[in-house]
């Protein structure tokens, strides 16, 4: 992506002054989240990594910054009438929470498939939640129609100057804490977060690099800025940035100020999410882990540079989180499924267990299958799920089984 050096941040729809004004509005009502150095992630990646913990906001998402800035600008009549919004969850919670605090009635449309945790949290803040539409764009159309018919003000999730300015306050905090950052790495959905951050960062430090990250399954802004036509499809772990149509205002700002946009695979997102939980003890959703995923995907690009990563949200379904962590254990060779074709007679299972025990492997689950198999009637399929320390330990365990003349197939 070629940087447009002709456009000044002062000539865009959102300016540094707007972001600074938003910071005054938000003061005392939105948490000034920690911006901390991660020594372990820095050691792993070879970069100097600093993490902005927006997943520790009250609603576990940066979205409440923009939501509060927009709601605070409503007239008295608009506040009485109420607001409507469409969201995959995080914008919904930001609007619902601050609308309730300001005594503004709020109705939120969410697309089908929105994680239950996000829906329940939104309801808990007092908003009326309506599920409708297969995509975020469908839900937005329903919200606009409902708002027009009921006289409600539509609060856009990203394509609004006040929303963008609110999100940009994150960059003010990051650069105030660490003035010599080289690169900011920011998730992109509709573009509100990176637009606000780019305006503030480029105004304060013109030579800083701003890089956006999108999931490979939803490269909407990437396609627009790079004149590509990569497909958008499937269920991404980063549903918070699964936006098919970026905003007009955000696209203008991204085109002018963002230095590059990169794509990350689902596997890199899962790995990043797992590392943030196990190393930083911090729960992030898929979109929140996208910045670290970009570093893991291309460590040579960032090695030796001081990086600011935005952990944009922490609203992830616990069942999904469990699945991600388990899959990562399997990738690391710490959780494996072994399959044995054994003779169906006493002592065979004990022989397998004895070898596994001597090898120091922990047995998690055991399953016999006598019926649904093509093996002879006197044979049985034995499946054992085991825990090992790492791939080296797994390899030595399998070696011990084969040395004992036990045939084994490993699903690793």
FINUKOL-411022 format. One record per residue (C-alpha): residue in three letters; x, y, z. Coordinates in pm, whole numbers, plus 50000, padded with zeros to 5 digits. Layout:
<nodes>
alaXYZ;...
</nodes>
This chain:
<nodes>
unk500005000050000;unk501455033549898;unk501095060450160;unk499375092350045;unk501655119550173;unk499625148050019;unk496705146650261;unk497205163950593;unk495305151250900;unk493995186850940;unk492065184550610;unk490165152750689;unk486615149150833;unk488115142851179;unk491015162951322;unk493265161551626;unk491165189151781;unk488075166651752;unk489905138151923;unk491155160752201;unk487615173952253;unk486385138052275;unk488995131052544;unk487495159052756;unk483995144652709;unk485125109552804;unk487215119553107;unk485915103153423;unk483375081353238;unk485575058553025;unk488535040253173;unk492025051553080;unk493215016053023;unk496715003453092;unk499345004552819;unk501904979252934;unk505074963452804;unk505024925852747;unk508474911952810;unk507524876152722;unk505724884352396;unk508644906852306;unk511034877952361;unk508874854552152;unk508464878251855;unk511724897551860;unk509794930451868;unk509274954652158;unk505574949152227;unk503294972352421;unk499644963052479;unk496684986752515;unk494164967752726;unk490854980552588;unk489414946352672;unk489454958753032;unk486914986552975;unk483704982253176;unk481994967752867;unk485214949452769;unk485504969352447;unk486905002152313;unk483525008652149;unk482175027152448;unk484575055952375;unk482925064852046;unk479455056452173;unk479705080452466;unk481145108152250;unk478245104552004;unk475525101652270;unk476845132152453;unk476235153152142;unk472505144952120;unk469975172652174;unk467545170952466;unk464735160852228;unk466845133452068;unk467675119852413;unk464005118052506;unk463095100052182;unk465905074752215;unk468495058851991;unk468855027951774;unk471995009851667;unk473124978351486;unk476054958051608;unk477654923651626;unk477934930151997;unk480604954752110;unk479104986951973;unk475794974552113;unk477224972152463;unk478915005952443;unk475705022852329;unk473525003952577;unk475735010952878;unk476205048152823;unk472645053352701;unk471395038653028;unk473805060553225;unk472465091153039;unk468805079453069;unk468445075452692;unk466205046652568;unk468185023552338;unk467174996752088;unk469874974551939;unk469614952051632;unk472084923151620;unk472634898751331;unk471874861851369;unk474824843151515;unk475994871151743;unk477744855152045;unk475324849952332;unk477644867252579;unk477424899552379;unk473624897952352;unk473124890952722;unk475544918252827;unk473694943052605;unk470344933752760;unk471884936253105;unk472674972753036;unk468974979152980;unk468704980552601;unk466004963752393;unk467774937952176;unk466254925951849;unk467914897951651;unk467484901351276;unk469394898750953;unk471984873750839;unk474794899550839;unk475714931451021;unk474714950950711;unk471244934650715;unk470854943151083;unk471904979151013;unk469224982650744;unk466594969750986;unk467814993651255;unk467625023651020;unk464105014350911;unk462995010151271;unk464625042851370;unk462965061951086;unk459545048451176;unk459905055051549;unk461815088051542;unk465005073451691;unk468515086451624;unk470695060651450;unk474105056551615;unk476475043651347;unk479085018751471;unk481975034751281;unk481155059150999;unk480515090051210;unk483025117751292;unk482085117751661;unk482435080051685;unk485815081651509;unk487035109851734;unk486055090152043;unk488025059851930;unk491015081951853;unk491445089952223;unk493195056252251;unk496125069752048;unk496385100452272;unk496795077552573;unk499265054352401;unk501565082052281;unk501355100652611;unk502585069252788;unk505225058252534;unk506385086552311;unk508865067052098;unk506565040851946;unk507525030751592;unk504325013051481;unk500685011051585;unk498924978751483;unk495144981651487;unk492244958151396;unk489994970051113;unk486314962051073;unk484394992250947;unk487445013951014;unk486325036551300;unk489045025951541;unk491985028451303;unk490675061051155;unk490555078351492;unk493905063951596;unk495545073851266;unk494275109751286;unk495595114451639;unk498845095351593;unk499835110851261;unk499035145651394;unk501205140851702;unk503945120051541;unk503885121651157;unk506595095351113;unk504815068251312;unk503625038551105;unk499975028151134;unk499114993151015;unk495624978550998;unk494764941851039;unk491844922850890;unk490864886350897;unk491614868550570;unk487954857750558;unk486724894150559;unk489224916550373;unk486774944850299;unk488984975250366;unk491984956550224;unk490094951049898;unk488974987149880;unk492355003049949;unk494434978349749;unk491984974949459;unk491614937749515;unk488574915049502;unk489374887949753;unk486244868749861;unk484474875350189;unk482934844450339;unk482744820550628;unk482644823051006;unk485704840551142;unk486774839351506;unk487174877151470;unk483474884251416;unk483974919151559;unk485854929251243;unk483814908350997;unk482414938550813;unk481604935650443;unk481294972950368;unk483714997750529;unk482505033250585;unk482845062350343;unk484395085450603;unk486655058450744;unk487785047950396;unk488835083550319;unk490885085850638;unk492415051250598;unk493405058650240;unk495075090950350;unk496835080750670;unk497165043050714;unk500465029450587;unk499424993550521;unk496724967550578;unk497634931150637;unk495544899550650;unk495774872450915;unk494544836650906;unk492244820451159;unk495154799451287;unk497244830351361;unk494274846551537;unk493744815451750;unk497444814051837;unk497494850651935;unk494374847352149;unk495894817252326;unk499184835452393;unk497424865852536;unk495504843952777;unk498364821352882;unk501094847952897;unk499264880352979;unk496384863453166;unk494064885352962;unk490964873452776;unk490544888152429;unk488094880952152;unk489324872151805;unk489314908151681;unk491204919251991;unk493994894451917;unk494344904851551;unk497254928751612;unk499374902151779;unk498334877551508;unk499844901151249;unk503164901551436;unk503184863551468;unk502434860151096;unk505344882250985;unk507894885651267;unk510734896851036;unk508804928250943;unk508504939651304;unk511684926251463;unk513514952351671;unk510724978251644;unk508604992951924;unk504984982751862;unk501734994952012;unk498964968651984;unk495324975552066;unk493524946852240;unk490204960152120;unk487794937352303;unk487364907952537;unk483804896352473;unk484184860052369;unk481844831152433;unk483354807952696;unk482594776752492;unk484344791652190;unk487294802152405;unk487584766752540;unk487634752952187;unk490344777252078;unk492564768652373;unk492104731252323;unk492944733851952;unk496094753152039;unk497144725952285;unk496754700852003;unk498874722151767;unk501624723952028;unk501644686252077;unk500374689652432;unk497024672752363;unk496804643552120;unk494514615252020;unk496094581051972;unk494314552651789;unk495064515851847;unk493694484751670;unk493954458451942;unk492744423052004;unk489604422252217;unk490904402452513;unk491854409952874;unk495114428052936;unk495384447152608;unk494204480352749;unk496404475653056;unk499444471152833;unk498764504052654;unk498124522452980;unk501324508853133;unk503474522252848;unk501754556152856;unk502224558453232;unk505904549353214;unk506394575552941;unk504904602553167;unk501844609152949;unk498584618353122;unk495464600152999;unk492534624052952;unk489974602052781;unk489584565552675;unk487114551752419;unk486464515852297;unk484664509651969;unk483544474351885;unk480524480251661;unk481114508351412;unk484384495751266;unk485664475350972;unk488014455551195;unk487504418151247;unk484954408151512;unk487714398851759;unk489334433051732;unk488494466251892;unk489344502451817;unk490884519652117;unk491184557552118;unk493104575152393;unk493454612752438;unk496684621252618;unk498474651852754;unk502194655852696;unk504614684152772;unk505384692752409;unk505964676952067;unk509254661752176;unk507574644352468;unk504764632652238;unk507284618051992;unk509094599152269;unk505754585752398;unk504814572552055;unk508294557952023;unk507854539552353;unk504554524652234;unk506094512151912;unk509124498552098;unk506654477752302;unk505274464051973;unk502014483252011;unk500694496451680;unk499534532551709;unk498234559951481;unk498644595251618;unk496234623451529;unk498604652251601;
</nodes>
